[in-house]
Amino acid sequence: MRTTIKDIANYTGFSVTTISLVLNNKADKIPRSTKNKIMDAVEELNYHPNQLAVGLVKKRTQTIGLIISDVSNVFFSTLAKGVEDSCRSQGWNLILCNTNDKHDRDMSYIQVLANKGVDGILFCMARDSDKKKTEESIQLLKKLKIPFVMIDRYLEEADCSSVIVDHRQGGYAAAKYLLRHGHRNIGCVTGPSGLEDSMERLKGYKKALEEYEIPYRAEFIYEGNYDRESGAGAVDYFEDKEISAVFAFNDMSAYGVYNRLKKRGISVPEGMSLIGYDDIFFSEILDVPLTTVKQPIYEMGVESVRQLIEEVESDAGAKKCIVFQPALIVRESVGYGPAYERGGRPI
């Protein structure tokens, strides 16, 4: 049986009111000796407050819901760790919901979390969410009047807080690095075309091409799903395209490219240069360590919790968009392309 305040009252002989004041740090006029006896009893009887009852009184549960699309993807597991560590350090609880990248599960989990009485939701939508589906999710969140923060994947038109990366800059940095190394025919393995983050990376790629006065070629673009299968499929698609480098829009796709090239007997970077995006753990320990664009994933998780708690506790409910800057991490998977050497200098 759960120990109650009445049990502590019976055990110590003090009133329920006195014990309640001590437990809620409102016992300014109560003697120190009384406080000590009550706290000793709390420890001896293993008393813990009923969070459901506390939530009903305070209209808060100190609980956050996190909806992510694929916990098996290292990006999202790292994000979840940042969220969980931040919640724990601030005394908040976390409910994790994994949707397997299905929009209908996004909708279902939003309702489940609302029924559980969470104070807010951190939302990283499923990759099958086009603009219409994303709007549907946001409308449900607003209808339920639950504070929420979108992480990484977002809708630009949505009137909500978000924690994102400047993906256009990330795409630009990756493409420019390849161009500076003499690559002119660069294949791209994108994410789903309806996702804002994928579209922004592609815009960055196009910007770099424009700077080098290289025409954009649609046949060099392969739409993927941010998974290894997409990377493998892209290699088959690029077979007759005469490309010298591949820019994969996430590291999981880059792994798929790397493995398929290896099976075909094509070495990286001698036979094909490769650059990824995310800088998840395994990228550093590949046989050929992957050059990639780093997203501060853990830090994004920490910041998203800070933003959500601030919104929950603020009557104003101010909306903010926090934008992290990506960083190019140079390793060994990019070599020199056909246009590099003219007198030993890049062109």
C-alpha contacts under 8 A as a table, 3 or more apart, distances in Angstrom:
res1	aa1	res2	aa2	distance
2	R	47	Y	7.53
3	T	7	D	6.19
3	T	8	I	7.74
3	T	45	L	6.69
3	T	46	N	7.02
3	T	47	Y	5.30
3	T	48	H	7.30
4	T	7	D	5.19
4	T	8	I	6.69
4	T	47	Y	6.86
4	T	49	P	7.79
5	I	8	I	5.08
5	I	9	A	6.22
5	I	16	V	6.35
5	I	19	I	7.04
5	I	20	S	7.38
6	K	9	A	4.88
6	K	10	N	6.18
6	K	16	V	6.19
7	D	10	N	5.14
7	D	11	Y	6.10
8	I	11	Y	4.96
8	I	12	T	6.03
8	I	19	I	7.70
8	I	38	I	7.42
8	I	41	A	6.44
8	I	42	V	6.95
8	I	45	L	7.63
9	A	12	T	5.33
9	A	13	G	5.35
9	A	14	F	5.15
9	A	15	S	5.63
9	A	16	V	5.71
9	A	19	I	7.07
10	N	13	G	5.39
10	N	14	F	7.44
11	Y	41	A	7.38
12	T	37	K	7.31
12	T	38	I	6.87
12	T	41	A	7.19
14	F	18	T	6.49
14	F	19	I	6.90
15	S	18	T	5.26
15	S	19	I	6.40
16	V	19	I	5.16
16	V	20	S	6.03
17	T	20	S	5.08
17	T	21	L	6.22
18	T	21	L	5.21
18	T	22	V	6.40
18	T	27	A	7.66
18	T	30	I	7.93
19	I	22	V	5.17
19	I	23	L	6.20
19	I	38	I	6.75
20	S	23	L	5.17
20	S	24	N	6.12
21	L	24	N	5.24
21	L	25	N	6.16
21	L	26	K	4.86
21	L	27	A	5.09
22	V	25	N	5.20
22	V	26	K	5.98
22	V	27	A	5.01
22	V	35	K	6.35
22	V	38	I	7.72
23	L	26	K	7.69
24	N	27	A	7.82
25	N	28	D	7.86
27	A	30	I	5.22
30	I	34	T	6.79
30	I	35	K	7.05
31	P	34	T	5.37
31	P	35	K	6.54
32	R	35	K	5.07
32	R	36	N	6.19
33	S	36	N	5.13
33	S	37	K	6.32
34	T	37	K	5.21
34	T	38	I	6.28
35	K	38	I	5.20
35	K	39	M	6.16
36	N	39	M	5.16
36	N	40	D	6.05
37	K	40	D	5.13
37	K	41	A	6.26
38	I	41	A	5.08
38	I	42	V	6.23
39	M	42	V	4.90
39	M	43	E	6.38
40	D	43	E	5.24
40	D	44	E	6.18
41	A	44	E	4.97
41	A	45	L	5.87
42	V	45	L	5.43
42	V	46	N	5.83
42	V	47	Y	5.10
43	E	46	N	5.01
43	E	47	Y	6.56
44	E	47	Y	7.95
49	P	54	V	7.36
50	N	53	A	5.36
50	N	54	V	6.22
51	Q	54	V	4.90
51	Q	55	G	5.88
51	Q	61	T	6.75
52	L	55	G	5.01
52	L	56	L	6.29
52	L	61	T	6.97
53	A	56	L	5.12
53	A	57	V	6.42
54	V	57	V	5.20
54	V	58	K	6.03
54	V	59	K	7.88
54	V	60	R	7.67
54	V	61	T	7.34
55	G	58	K	5.17
55	G	59	K	5.06
55	G	60	R	4.60
55	G	61	T	4.54
55	G	62	Q	7.79
56	L	59	K	5.06
56	L	60	R	7.02
56	L	61	T	7.94
57	V	60	R	7.89
58	K	61	T	7.94
60	R	63	T	7.92
60	R	117	G	7.94
60	R	118	V	7.74
60	R	119	D	6.16
61	T	117	G	6.79
61	T	118	V	6.23
61	T	119	D	6.30
62	Q	91	G	7.59
62	Q	92	W	5.00
62	Q	93	N	6.12
62	Q	118	V	7.39
62	Q	119	D	6.47
63	T	92	W	5.61
63	T	93	N	4.49
63	T	94	L	5.64
63	T	95	I	7.36
63	T	117	G	7.96
63	T	118	V	5.08
63	T	119	D	5.76
63	T	120	G	7.38
64	I	92	W	7.22
64	I	93	N	6.17
64	I	94	L	4.98
64	I	95	I	6.29
64	I	118	V	5.50
64	I	119	D	5.89
64	I	120	G	5.25
64	I	121	I	5.71
64	I	122	L	7.38
65	G	94	L	5.80
65	G	95	I	4.76
65	G	96	L	6.10
65	G	97	C	7.39
65	G	113	L	6.35
65	G	118	V	6.37
65	G	120	G	6.39
65	G	121	I	4.64
65	G	122	L	6.12
66	L	80	A	7.80
66	L	94	L	7.09
66	L	95	I	6.13
66	L	96	L	4.96
66	L	97	C	5.98
66	L	121	I	5.84
66	L	122	L	4.75
66	L	123	F	6.18
66	L	124	C	7.97
67	I	96	L	6.28
67	I	97	C	4.77
67	I	98	N	6.08
67	I	99	T	7.20
67	I	106	D	7.22
67	I	109	Y	7.42
67	I	121	I	7.41
67	I	122	L	6.20
67	I	123	F	5.04
67	I	124	C	5.87
67	I	125	M	7.31
68	I	71	V	6.85
68	I	76	F	6.75
68	I	96	L	7.76
68	I	97	C	6.30
68	I	98	N	5.23
68	I	99	T	6.36
68	I	123	F	6.69
68	I	124	C	5.04
68	I	125	M	6.61
68	I	126	A	7.37
69	S	76	F	7.57
69	S	98	N	5.63
69	S	99	T	4.90
69	S	100	N	5.21
69	S	101	D	4.54
69	S	102	K	7.43
69	S	124	C	6.57
69	S	125	M	6.28
69	S	126	A	4.99
69	S	127	R	7.22
70	D	73	N	5.60
70	D	76	F	6.47
70	D	98	N	5.99
70	D	99	T	6.52
70	D	100	N	5.04
70	D	101	D	6.24
71	V	74	V	7.23
71	V	76	F	5.51
71	V	77	S	5.27
71	V	98	N	6.25
71	V	100	N	7.91
72	S	76	F	7.46
72	S	77	S	6.80
73	N	76	F	5.60
73	N	77	S	6.41
73	N	252	M	7.97
74	V	77	S	5.02
74	V	78	T	5.94
74	V	280	I	6.42
74	V	281	F	7.60
75	F	78	T	5.37
75	F	79	L	6.23
75	F	278	D	7.26
75	F	280	I	6.33
75	F	297	I	6.88
76	F	79	L	4.82
76	F	80	A	5.99
77	S	80	A	4.99
77	S	81	K	6.23
78	T	81	K	5.09
78	T	82	G	6.44
78	T	297	I	6.45
78	T	298	Y	5.73
79	L	82	G	5.22
79	L	83	V	6.36
79	L	297	I	5.46
79	L	298	Y	5.09
79	L	299	E	7.94
79	L	300	M	6.92
79	L	301	G	5.01
80	A	83	V	4.99
80	A	84	E	6.01
80	A	298	Y	7.84
80	A	301	G	6.57
81	K	84	E	5.06
81	K	85	D	5.95
81	K	298	Y	6.88
81	K	301	G	7.42
82	G	85	D	5.33
82	G	86	S	6.14
82	G	297	I	7.79
82	G	298	Y	4.57
82	G	299	E	6.43
82	G	300	M	7.34
82	G	301	G	4.49
82	G	302	V	5.05
83	V	86	S	5.24
83	V	87	C	6.14
83	V	298	Y	7.73
83	V	301	G	4.53
83	V	302	V	5.27
83	V	304	S	7.36
83	V	305	V	6.15
84	E	87	C	5.10
84	E	88	R	6.07
84	E	94	L	6.59
85	D	88	R	5.21
85	D	89	S	6.19
85	D	302	V	7.56
86	S	89	S	5.24
86	S	90	Q	6.41
86	S	301	G	7.83
86	S	302	V	5.38
86	S	305	V	6.62
86	S	306	R	7.96
87	C	90	Q	5.31
87	C	91	G	6.16
87	C	92	W	4.76
87	C	93	N	6.19
87	C	94	L	6.84
87	C	305	V	6.86
88	R	91	G	5.14
88	R	92	W	5.70
88	R	93	N	6.76
89	S	92	W	7.69
97	C	109	Y	6.78
99	T	102	K	5.60
99	T	103	H	7.61
99	T	105	R	5.31
99	T	106	D	6.24
99	T	126	A	6.92
100	N	126	A	7.40
101	D	125	M	7.55
101	D	126	A	4.08
101	D	127	R	5.37
101	D	128	D	6.35
102	K	105	R	5.46
102	K	106	D	6.65
102	K	126	A	5.39
102	K	127	R	7.28
102	K	128	D	6.23
102	K	129	S	7.76
103	H	106	D	4.89
103	H	107	M	6.49
103	H	125	M	7.33
103	H	126	A	5.52
103	H	127	R	7.88
103	H	128	D	6.32
103	H	129	S	5.83
103	H	133	K	7.05
104	D	107	M	5.17
104	D	108	S	6.22
105	R	108	S	4.80
105	R	109	Y	5.88
106	D	109	Y	5.36
106	D	110	I	6.18
106	D	125	M	6.77
106	D	126	A	6.94
106	D	137	S	7.19
107	M	110	I	5.28
107	M	111	Q	6.55
107	M	137	S	6.10
107	M	140	L	7.68
108	S	111	Q	5.34
108	S	112	V	6.26
109	Y	112	V	4.79
109	Y	113	L	5.96
110	I	113	L	5.31
110	I	114	A	6.22
110	I	121	I	7.99
110	I	140	L	7.80
110	I	141	L	7.05
111	Q	114	A	5.03
111	Q	115	N	6.20
112	V	115	N	5.10
112	V	116	K	6.29
113	L	116	K	4.94
113	L	117	G	6.45
113	L	118	V	5.92
113	L	121	I	7.93
114	A	117	G	5.17
114	A	118	V	6.02
114	A	144	L	7.20
114	A	146	I	7.44
115	N	118	V	7.84
118	V	121	I	7.36
119	D	146	I	6.90
119	D	147	P	7.14
119	D	312	V	6.73
120	G	146	I	5.61
120	G	147	P	4.80
120	G	148	F	5.44
120	G	308	L	6.70
120	G	309	I	7.84
120	G	312	V	6.82
121	I	146	I	7.14
121	I	147	P	6.48
121	I	148	F	4.62
121	I	149	V	6.55
121	I	308	L	7.67
122	L	148	F	5.64
122	L	149	V	5.01
122	L	150	M	6.04
122	L	151	I	6.95
122	L	304	S	7.20
122	L	305	V	7.69
122	L	308	L	7.49
123	F	148	F	6.88
123	F	149	V	6.04
123	F	150	M	4.77
123	F	151	I	6.03
124	C	150	M	5.86
124	C	151	I	5.12
124	C	152	D	6.66
124	C	153	R	5.88
124	C	154	Y	7.65
125	M	129	S	6.85
125	M	134	T	7.50
125	M	150	M	7.93
125	M	153	R	6.33
125	M	154	Y	7.61
126	A	129	S	5.60
127	R	130	D	7.99
127	R	192	P	6.89
127	R	195	L	7.06
127	R	225	N	7.54
128	D	192	P	7.56
129	S	132	K	7.56
129	S	133	K	5.16
129	S	134	T	5.63
129	S	194	G	7.27
129	S	195	L	7.42
130	D	133	K	5.32
130	D	134	T	6.09
130	D	194	G	4.99
130	D	195	L	6.73
131	K	134	T	5.10
131	K	135	E	6.16
131	K	155	L	7.39
131	K	194	G	6.64
131	K	195	L	7.94
132	K	135	E	5.21
132	K	136	E	6.29
133	K	136	E	4.93
133	K	137	S	6.38
134	T	137	S	5.15
134	T	138	I	6.31
134	T	155	L	7.11
135	E	138	I	5.10
135	E	139	Q	6.01
135	E	155	L	7.97
135	E	158	A	7.76
136	E	139	Q	5.18
136	E	140	L	6.32
137	S	140	L	5.23
137	S	141	L	6.39
138	I	141	L	5.08
138	I	142	K	6.19
138	I	158	A	7.51
139	Q	142	K	5.14
139	Q	143	K	5.98
140	L	143	K	4.97
140	L	144	L	6.17
141	L	144	L	5.22
141	L	145	K	6.20
141	L	146	I	5.76
141	L	147	P	7.71
141	L	148	F	7.50
142	K	145	K	4.80
142	K	146	I	6.34
142	K	147	P	7.89
143	K	146	I	7.95
147	P	308	L	7.13
147	P	311	E	6.82
147	P	312	V	6.33
148	F	160	C	7.16
148	F	161	S	7.03
148	F	308	L	6.48
149	V	160	C	6.56
149	V	161	S	4.90
149	V	162	S	5.10
149	V	163	V	7.27
149	V	304	S	6.75
149	V	307	Q	7.41
149	V	308	L	6.16
150	M	153	R	6.85
150	M	154	Y	5.86
150	M	160	C	7.46
150	M	161	S	6.43
150	M	162	S	4.56
150	M	163	V	6.37
151	I	154	Y	6.68
151	I	162	S	5.73
151	I	163	V	4.93
151	I	164	I	5.94
151	I	300	M	7.76
151	I	304	S	7.15
152	D	162	S	7.68
152	D	163	V	6.15
152	D	164	I	4.48
152	D	165	V	6.63
152	D	197	D	7.22
153	R	164	I	7.40
153	R	195	L	6.84
153	R	196	E	6.54
153	R	197	D	6.11
154	Y	158	A	7.86
154	Y	162	S	7.28
154	Y	164	I	7.93
154	Y	195	L	7.74
154	Y	196	E	6.43
154	Y	197	D	7.68
155	L	158	A	5.37
155	L	196	E	6.69
156	E	196	E	7.68
159	D	319	K	7.43
160	C	319	K	5.57
160	C	320	K	7.27
161	S	307	Q	7.61
161	S	319	K	4.69
161	S	320	K	4.68
161	S	321	C	5.42
161	S	322	I	7.97
162	S	304	S	7.55
162	S	320	K	6.46
162	S	321	C	4.73
162	S	322	I	6.18
163	V	300	M	6.50
163	V	303	E	7.33
163	V	304	S	6.03
163	V	321	C	5.94
163	V	322	I	4.80
163	V	323	V	6.10
163	V	324	F	7.68
164	I	300	M	7.53
164	I	321	C	7.47
164	I	322	I	6.26
164	I	323	V	5.04
164	I	324	F	6.17
165	V	295	Q	7.04
165	V	323	V	5.20
165	V	324	F	4.57
165	V	325	Q	5.78
165	V	326	P	6.56
166	D	169	Q	5.53
166	D	170	G	6.45
166	D	323	V	6.19
166	D	324	F	6.24
166	D	325	Q	5.57
166	D	326	P	6.62
167	H	170	G	4.75
167	H	171	G	6.05
167	H	197	D	6.07
167	H	198	S	7.82
167	H	200	E	5.40
167	H	201	R	5.10
167	H	204	G	7.49
167	H	326	P	7.44
168	R	171	G	5.21
168	R	172	Y	6.12
168	R	200	E	4.58
168	R	201	R	4.72
168	R	202	L	7.22
168	R	203	K	5.92
168	R	204	G	4.34
168	R	205	Y	7.81
169	Q	172	Y	4.99
169	Q	173	A	6.05
169	Q	201	R	7.45
169	Q	204	G	5.87
169	Q	325	Q	7.79
169	Q	326	P	7.26
170	G	173	A	5.18
170	G	174	A	6.32
170	G	201	R	6.46
170	G	204	G	6.92
170	G	293	V	6.34
170	G	325	Q	7.93
170	G	326	P	5.63
170	G	327	A	7.19
170	G	328	L	7.66
171	G	174	A	5.28
171	G	175	A	6.20
171	G	200	E	7.41
171	G	201	R	4.22
171	G	202	L	6.34
171	G	203	K	7.23
171	G	204	G	4.39
171	G	205	Y	5.14
172	Y	175	A	5.30
172	Y	176	K	5.93
172	Y	201	R	7.21
172	Y	203	K	7.70
172	Y	204	G	3.93
172	Y	205	Y	4.94
172	Y	206	K	7.60
172	Y	207	K	6.42
172	Y	208	A	5.50
173	A	176	K	5.24
173	A	177	Y	6.12
173	A	204	G	7.63
173	A	208	A	7.90
173	A	293	V	7.88
173	A	328	L	6.75
174	A	177	Y	5.29
174	A	178	L	6.57
174	A	205	Y	7.53
174	A	247	F	7.24
174	A	275	I	7.03
174	A	292	T	7.47
174	A	293	V	6.79
174	A	328	L	7.03
175	A	178	L	5.22
175	A	179	L	6.20
175	A	204	G	7.66
175	A	205	Y	5.32
175	A	208	A	6.04
175	A	209	L	7.64
175	A	247	F	7.20
176	K	179	L	4.89
176	K	180	R	6.01
176	K	205	Y	7.76
176	K	208	A	5.42
176	K	209	L	7.74
177	Y	180	R	5.19
177	Y	181	H	6.43
178	L	181	H	5.13
178	L	182	G	6.71
178	L	183	H	5.56
178	L	186	I	7.90
178	L	245	A	7.41
178	L	334	V	7.39
179	L	182	G	5.22
179	L	183	H	4.88
179	L	184	R	6.16
179	L	208	A	7.99
179	L	212	Y	7.83
180	R	183	H	7.26
180	R	340	Y	7.48
180	R	346	P	6.34
180	R	347	I	7.13
181	H	335	G	6.94
181	H	336	Y	4.93
181	H	337	G	5.90
181	H	339	A	7.79
181	H	340	Y	5.67
181	H	346	P	6.70
182	G	336	Y	5.78
182	G	337	G	4.28
182	G	338	P	5.79
182	G	339	A	4.23
182	G	340	Y	3.81
182	G	341	E	7.57
182	G	346	P	6.66
182	G	347	I	7.02
183	H	186	I	6.59
183	H	244	S	6.30
183	H	245	A	6.61
183	H	336	Y	7.14
183	H	337	G	4.48
183	H	338	P	6.37
183	H	339	A	6.25
183	H	340	Y	7.34
184	R	214	I	7.44
184	R	243	I	7.95
184	R	244	S	7.63
184	R	337	G	7.65
184	R	338	P	7.93
184	R	339	A	7.19
185	N	220	F	7.72
185	N	242	E	7.19
185	N	243	I	4.73
185	N	244	S	6.02
185	N	245	A	6.93
186	I	220	F	6.79
186	I	243	I	5.68
186	I	244	S	6.35
186	I	245	A	4.98
186	I	246	V	5.59
186	I	247	F	6.94
187	G	220	F	4.68
187	G	221	I	5.95
187	G	222	Y	7.61
187	G	238	F	7.32
187	G	243	I	6.29
187	G	244	S	7.99
187	G	245	A	6.21
187	G	246	V	4.64
187	G	247	F	6.12
188	C	220	F	6.27
188	C	221	I	4.92
188	C	222	Y	6.00
188	C	246	V	5.71
188	C	247	F	4.82
188	C	248	A	5.76
188	C	249	F	7.29
189	V	221	I	6.38
189	V	222	Y	4.97
189	V	223	E	5.93
189	V	224	G	5.90
189	V	230	S	7.41
189	V	231	G	6.70
189	V	234	A	6.50
189	V	246	V	7.37
189	V	247	F	6.32
189	V	248	A	4.62
189	V	249	F	5.86
189	V	253	S	7.20
190	T	193	S	7.52
190	T	198	S	6.17
190	T	202	L	7.48
190	T	221	I	7.20
190	T	222	Y	6.20
190	T	223	E	4.95
190	T	224	G	5.31
190	T	225	N	7.48
190	T	226	Y	7.38
190	T	248	A	6.45
190	T	249	F	5.11
191	G	195	L	7.27
191	G	198	S	5.18
191	G	223	E	6.01
191	G	224	G	4.92
191	G	225	N	5.01
191	G	226	Y	5.24
191	G	249	F	6.36
191	G	250	N	7.89
192	P	195	L	5.78
192	P	198	S	6.69
192	P	223	E	6.20
192	P	224	G	5.95
192	P	225	N	5.51
192	P	226	Y	7.63
193	S	196	E	7.93
193	S	198	S	6.49
193	S	199	M	6.41
193	S	223	E	6.88
194	G	198	S	7.79
194	G	199	M	7.48
195	L	198	S	5.53
195	L	199	M	6.43
196	E	199	M	5.12
196	E	200	E	6.11
197	D	200	E	5.16
197	D	201	R	6.34
198	S	201	R	5.22
198	S	202	L	6.32
198	S	249	F	7.15
199	M	202	L	5.13
199	M	203	K	6.27
200	E	203	K	5.01
200	E	204	G	6.36
201	R	204	G	5.07
201	R	205	Y	6.33
201	R	249	F	7.28
202	L	205	Y	4.96
202	L	206	K	6.24
203	K	206	K	5.07
203	K	207	K	6.16
204	G	207	K	5.04
204	G	208	A	6.42
205	Y	208	A	5.34
205	Y	209	L	6.48
206	K	209	L	5.08
206	K	210	E	6.23
206	K	216	Y	6.66
207	K	210	E	5.12
207	K	211	E	6.41
208	A	211	E	5.18
208	A	212	Y	6.60
209	L	212	Y	5.22
209	L	213	E	6.06
209	L	214	I	5.06
209	L	215	P	6.78
209	L	216	Y	6.87
210	E	213	E	4.75
210	E	214	I	5.89
210	E	215	P	7.14
211	E	214	I	7.70
217	R	220	F	5.70
217	R	221	I	7.57
218	A	221	I	5.47
219	E	222	Y	7.68
219	E	241	K	7.90
220	F	238	F	7.36
220	F	241	K	7.30
220	F	243	I	8.00
222	Y	234	A	6.07
222	Y	237	Y	7.53
223	E	230	S	7.87
224	G	227	D	7.37
224	G	230	S	4.81
224	G	231	G	7.33
224	G	234	A	7.84
224	G	253	S	7.90
225	N	230	S	5.96
226	Y	230	S	6.72
226	Y	249	F	7.22
226	Y	250	N	6.08
226	Y	252	M	6.38
226	Y	253	S	5.59
227	D	230	S	5.46
227	D	231	G	6.87
227	D	252	M	5.16
227	D	253	S	4.90
227	D	256	G	7.40
228	R	231	G	5.09
228	R	232	A	6.34
228	R	252	M	5.24
228	R	253	S	4.56
228	R	254	A	7.13
228	R	255	Y	5.97
228	R	256	G	3.98
228	R	257	V	7.36
229	E	232	A	5.14
229	E	233	G	6.11
229	E	253	S	7.17
229	E	256	G	6.00
230	S	233	G	5.06
230	S	234	A	6.07
230	S	253	S	5.89
230	S	256	G	6.82
231	G	234	A	5.08
231	G	235	V	6.59
231	G	248	A	7.43
231	G	252	M	7.75
231	G	253	S	4.36
231	G	254	A	5.91
231	G	255	Y	6.91
231	G	256	G	4.14
231	G	257	V	4.33
231	G	258	Y	7.87
231	G	260	R	7.85
232	A	235	V	5.42
232	A	236	D	6.86
232	A	253	S	7.72
232	A	256	G	4.71
232	A	257	V	5.01
232	A	258	Y	7.97
232	A	259	N	7.29
232	A	260	R	5.28
233	G	236	D	5.27
233	G	237	Y	6.28
233	G	257	V	7.98
234	A	237	Y	4.87
234	A	238	F	6.02
234	A	257	V	7.04
235	V	238	F	5.15
235	V	239	E	6.18
235	V	257	V	6.08
235	V	260	R	6.73
235	V	261	L	7.03
236	D	239	E	5.29
237	Y	240	D	7.57
238	F	241	K	5.07
238	F	242	E	7.44
238	F	243	I	7.18
239	E	242	E	7.27
243	I	246	V	7.66
244	S	271	G	7.61
244	S	272	M	5.41
244	S	273	S	6.41
244	S	337	G	6.49
244	S	338	P	7.92
245	A	272	M	5.41
245	A	273	S	4.41
245	A	274	L	5.67
245	A	334	V	7.93
245	A	337	G	7.92
246	V	272	M	7.47
246	V	273	S	6.29
246	V	274	L	4.93
246	V	275	I	6.41
247	F	254	A	7.83
247	F	274	L	6.07
247	F	275	I	5.01
247	F	276	G	6.05
248	A	251	D	6.83
248	A	253	S	5.84
248	A	254	A	5.20
248	A	274	L	7.54
248	A	275	I	6.20
248	A	276	G	4.87
248	A	277	Y	6.70
249	F	253	S	7.02
249	F	254	A	7.72
249	F	276	G	6.05
249	F	277	Y	5.42
250	N	253	S	5.56
250	N	254	A	6.44
250	N	276	G	5.39
250	N	277	Y	4.20
250	N	278	D	5.79
251	D	254	A	4.74
251	D	255	Y	6.19
251	D	276	G	4.83
251	D	277	Y	5.18
251	D	278	D	5.86
251	D	279	D	6.74
251	D	280	I	6.98
251	D	283	S	7.12
251	D	292	T	7.49
252	M	255	Y	5.15
252	M	256	G	6.57
253	S	256	G	5.06
253	S	257	V	6.36
253	S	276	G	7.71
254	A	257	V	4.98
254	A	258	Y	6.09
254	A	274	L	7.27
254	A	275	I	7.06
254	A	276	G	5.45
255	Y	258	Y	4.98
255	Y	259	N	6.11
256	G	259	N	5.29
256	G	260	R	6.18
257	V	260	R	5.35
257	V	261	L	6.10
258	Y	261	L	5.25
258	Y	262	K	6.16
258	Y	268	V	7.43
258	Y	274	L	7.79
259	N	262	K	5.04
259	N	263	K	6.29
260	R	263	K	5.10
260	R	264	R	6.32
261	L	264	R	5.06
261	L	265	G	6.28
261	L	266	I	5.01
261	L	267	S	6.79
261	L	268	V	7.90
262	K	265	G	5.06
262	K	266	I	5.49
262	K	267	S	6.21
263	K	266	I	7.50
266	I	270	E	7.97
266	I	271	G	5.39
266	I	272	M	7.01
267	S	270	E	5.58
267	S	271	G	4.95
267	S	272	M	6.52
268	V	271	G	5.74
268	V	272	M	5.26
268	V	273	S	5.77
268	V	274	L	7.03
268	V	288	V	7.06
268	V	333	S	5.85
268	V	334	V	7.53
269	P	272	M	4.99
269	P	273	S	4.41
269	P	274	L	6.83
269	P	332	E	7.40
269	P	333	S	5.02
269	P	334	V	5.32
269	P	335	G	5.20
270	E	273	S	7.02
270	E	335	G	6.48
272	M	334	V	7.92
272	M	335	G	7.89
273	S	333	S	5.80
273	S	334	V	4.48
273	S	335	G	5.72
273	S	336	Y	7.98
274	L	290	L	7.42
274	L	291	T	7.27
274	L	333	S	5.46
274	L	334	V	5.67
275	I	290	L	6.52
275	I	291	T	5.14
275	I	292	T	5.24
275	I	293	V	7.97
275	I	333	S	6.72
275	I	334	V	6.83
276	G	279	D	7.57
276	G	290	L	6.92
276	G	291	T	6.37
276	G	292	T	4.31
276	G	293	V	6.37
277	Y	292	T	4.94
277	Y	293	V	4.46
277	Y	294	K	6.38
277	Y	295	Q	7.67
278	D	292	T	6.68
278	D	293	V	5.59
278	D	294	K	4.82
278	D	295	Q	5.09
278	D	297	I	7.98
279	D	283	S	6.06
279	D	284	E	7.83
279	D	292	T	5.79
279	D	293	V	6.14
279	D	294	K	4.68
279	D	295	Q	6.66
279	D	329	I	7.69
280	I	283	S	5.86
280	I	284	E	7.99
280	I	294	K	7.93
281	F	284	E	6.31
281	F	285	I	7.67
282	F	285	I	5.33
282	F	286	L	6.45
283	S	286	L	5.82
283	S	289	P	5.93
283	S	290	L	5.16
283	S	291	T	7.89
283	S	292	T	7.93
284	E	289	P	4.89
284	E	290	L	6.15
284	E	331	R	7.95
285	I	288	V	7.60
285	I	289	P	5.74
286	L	289	P	4.85
286	L	290	L	6.89
288	V	332	E	6.04
288	V	333	S	6.03
289	P	331	R	5.72
289	P	332	E	5.48
289	P	333	S	6.27
290	L	330	V	7.76
290	L	331	R	5.71
290	L	332	E	6.18
290	L	333	S	5.21
291	T	328	L	7.64
291	T	329	I	5.68
291	T	330	V	4.74
291	T	331	R	4.59
291	T	332	E	6.23
291	T	333	S	5.59
291	T	334	V	6.81
292	T	328	L	6.03
292	T	329	I	5.33
292	T	330	V	6.73
292	T	331	R	7.85
293	V	326	P	6.38
293	V	327	A	5.55
293	V	328	L	4.46
293	V	329	I	5.82
294	K	326	P	5.53
294	K	327	A	5.09
294	K	328	L	6.05
294	K	329	I	6.39
295	Q	324	F	7.93
295	Q	325	Q	7.62
295	Q	326	P	5.27
295	Q	327	A	7.06
296	P	299	E	5.45
296	P	300	M	6.18
296	P	324	F	7.39
296	P	326	P	7.25
297	I	300	M	5.10
297	I	301	G	6.55
298	Y	301	G	5.20
298	Y	302	V	6.51
299	E	302	V	5.05
299	E	303	E	6.11
300	M	303	E	5.11
300	M	304	S	6.01
300	M	324	F	7.80
301	G	304	S	5.21
301	G	305	V	6.53
302	V	305	V	5.45
302	V	306	R	6.52
303	E	306	R	5.00
303	E	307	Q	6.17
304	S	307	Q	5.09
304	S	308	L	6.13
305	V	308	L	5.12
305	V	309	I	6.08
306	R	309	I	5.39
306	R	310	E	6.11
307	Q	310	E	5.17
307	Q	311	E	6.21
307	Q	320	K	7.89
308	L	311	E	5.03
308	L	312	V	6.10
309	I	312	V	4.99
309	I	313	E	6.07
310	E	313	E	5.27
310	E	314	S	5.89
311	E	314	S	5.08
311	E	315	D	7.75
311	E	316	A	7.90
311	E	317	G	5.08
311	E	318	A	6.54
311	E	319	K	7.71
312	V	315	D	7.72
312	V	317	G	7.21
314	S	317	G	5.36
314	S	318	A	7.58
331	R	334	V	7.69
332	E	335	G	7.68
336	Y	340	Y	6.06
337	G	340	Y	5.61
338	P	341	E	7.55
339	A	342	R	7.82
339	A	346	P	7.71
339	A	347	I	7.01
340	Y	344	G	7.75
340	Y	345	R	6.85
340	Y	346	P	4.90
340	Y	347	I	6.16
341	E	344	G	4.82
341	E	345	R	5.56
341	E	346	P	5.98
341	E	347	I	7.63
342	R	345	R	5.53
342	R	346	P	6.85
342	R	347	I	7.29
